[in-house]
Amino acid sequence: MGFLKFNNWTFLEPYHNTNKKSLLDNGYLHKTNYRLFLSVAAFLLFCLSIVSENFSANNQVYASNSVVSEGQQSTNIIKQYVIPSANSGPNAIISAPGNAFWFVEFTGGKIGEFFASNDTFKEFPIRENNSIPASLAIDHFGNIWFSDQKSPGSIWMYDPTTNHFTQYYTLTQKSAPLFILVDPQNDIWFTETTANRIGELVSPDYKMVEYTLPSANSGPVELAWSQNHSYIWITETIAGKIARFDVVSHSFTEFSPPPYLSISYPVGIVVDGSGNVWVSEHGGSAVVELNTTNFAFRSYPTSVPSGQFTIAAVATLAIDSQGRFWFVEHFANKVGRLDVATGQIDEFQIPGTALAYSVLNAVDSQGNFWFTEFGANAIDEFPANASSPIGATIQLPEGNNITSGKMVEANVVISNKLDVPQSVSLSTTSSFSATGFTSGNQISLNSTSINLPANGQVTVSAMITTNTSLPSGQYSFGIVAASLANSSTVGIGFISVVGQLNLGDLLASNYQLILVAIVVVLAISYFAISRRSTRSGPKKK
């Protein structure tokens, strides 16, 4: 199952053409010379374009150290609970008081409740035929709110104490409402993915208001509340941006990634304790951070699957009390956990062949991670205390200027924390490409398979080469260590590529001004020569 289905979208960079009167059209030039000068100007522009394309930036790389670790874990630690109704399509799950969990049945037209204390289910059919519940949230009174994508689109409230459903239709038709958020005032917020809006049901009477995002067809998907400000953060899946909505001024601000980093179909979004924003790439293989102090982006790449899919398709994010980020890698069929403090992503294979997918994941009061398996018709629990018995430390030289196109060597110390030997395979990932795929020319390892002795370690050399065509910016790379127990962890490091000013960049970025200057000089020269020729001509007798 894919996350959302859209028609083919094409985005074109607008071309701005200023149709100003020619500087040469000044009465001094004859038509023949005018065409001549235009031809010369066109030729000069052509030459400038060739020069600017063939001059490349002389980049330098500054390396920073990152300590990472890799783990091996048996997949039997994942507990799976099969939903009573067959083919129900569980799509989103939330944690509720009393060790209970609510979820939606996307294809079953129901919402469900699971009690972890005795492993029992309750299911509640929605009071409308062919309803399509997509996601849900719980308000301050214990009511369950969920979106219904059945046209024209609606938001429902379910009161568990009275077993009563209340429906609110969206103001815009065919809105495909998806994500639900409850703010501190108990107002209900939701995204209208195909209508390019977010909506609000204002407590206590739940009058509906809608707000249109600035970018057309941006595809708003998920929402996150900023505890430090009155902001709601939004992933714009189609536009590949992050939007911020001020609930006081009702104004939007959009944040686009820099040229060196793409955010491909961002879906999940959370805000950490420092107010920084984190999103998942469902069209790529990374979790991306937006620092809200300096608005810098940083990418944390996952491993890249082999076989049918070429991206991990990180779905939605959940954050635990330790500040770790949990997610499901849709196409890789793994549970991932990013610990920024250690610089590692631990990954654990999910049993079975049906791809796990969640529009919304949850972390319970004990820190355990809960997610839905759409294809397996189940909800799953992953323990918070899962350990990683393999460690790795990436060591990069500090303060060294590395010319782009040449190599920087990183030493990767792989250590075994178990009392028995382990076999580990090594691969690479990075933000050098939008998918995370990294060629051997970009990162090469002197060994891709190692045998770790019990409680021992092995040092591996990684040679990193940046492409001269990379734009300036901060890039991330990862060494993926995978064990035979179907687990892997990505050790992540960062390098900064700084492009130096050169003739090619200067010509490429200023060719229009240079062309105008040349035309002006030619016009003045022609005028001066014409005046001189007129004065020095034959005198009348």
Number of C-alpha atoms within 10 A of each C-alpha: 13 10 14 9 7 9 5 5 9 6 7 6 5 6 6 6 6 6 6 6 8 10 10 17 12 10 7 15 16 11 11 8 13 15 12 12 18 14 12 15 17 13 12 17 17 12 12 20 15 14 16 20 13 12 15 18 20 15 23 22 26 19 22 16 16 18 18 27 27 29 27 28 21 14 15 11 13 19 13 20 19 13 22 14 13 12 16 21 26 32 29 31 28 22 21 19 9 10 13 17 20 21 29 28 28 22 18 19 21 23 26 18 20 22 15 14 9 7 9 13 17 12 17 15 13 19 14 12 9 14 22 24 30 28 30 29 25 21 17 12 8 14 16 21 22 29 28 28 23 18 15 15 22 26 24 19 19 20 15 12 8 7 8 12 16 11 16 16 16 24 14 17 14 17 24 25 32 27 25 25 24 21 17 12 11 17 18 22 23 27 28 29 25 19 20 23 23 25 21 21 20 15 12 9 8 13 11 16 13 18 16 14 23 14 14 12 17 22 28 31 30 30 28 23 22 20 15 10 10 15 20 21 23 30 29 28 25 22 20 22 23 25 22 21 21 14 13 8 8 9 14 18 12 16 15 15 17 14 10 17 20 22 28 22 24 34 31 28 27 24 24 17 13 12 17 15 23 27 28 30 30 26 21 27 34 32 27 22 21 20 15 13 9 7 14 14 23 21 26 28 31 38 30 26 18 10 7 8 11 17 25 27 31 33 32 30 26 23 23 18 13 10 14 17 22 27 28 34 33 23 24 27 24 24 23 24 23 23 16 14 12 14 19 30 30 29 31 28 21 25 15 10 9 15 20 30 31 27 25 28 25 26 23 19 14 12 17 16 24 28 31 28 25 24 18 22 22 23 24 16 19 21 15 14 9 16 12 19 17 26 22 28 25 25 20 21 15 10 10 13 15 20 19 21 17 14 17 21 16 21 17 22 18 24 23 26 20 16 11 11 14 22 15 22 15 17 20 27 28 29 26 20 17 18 23 26 20 19 13 13 12 18 23 18 20 10 13 14 15 17 15 20 17 14 15 17 18 14 16 19 16 22 17 20 20 23 15 18 13 19 17 19 18 21 24 18 25 28 29 28 29 25 20 13 16 16 23 30 30 31 31 29 25 21 19 17 25 21 21 12 12 13 13 18 19 13 19 16 11 12 17 13 11 16 16 14 12 16 20 14 12 16 20 14 12 16 14 12 12 13 12 11 11 10 10 8 8 8 6 4 3
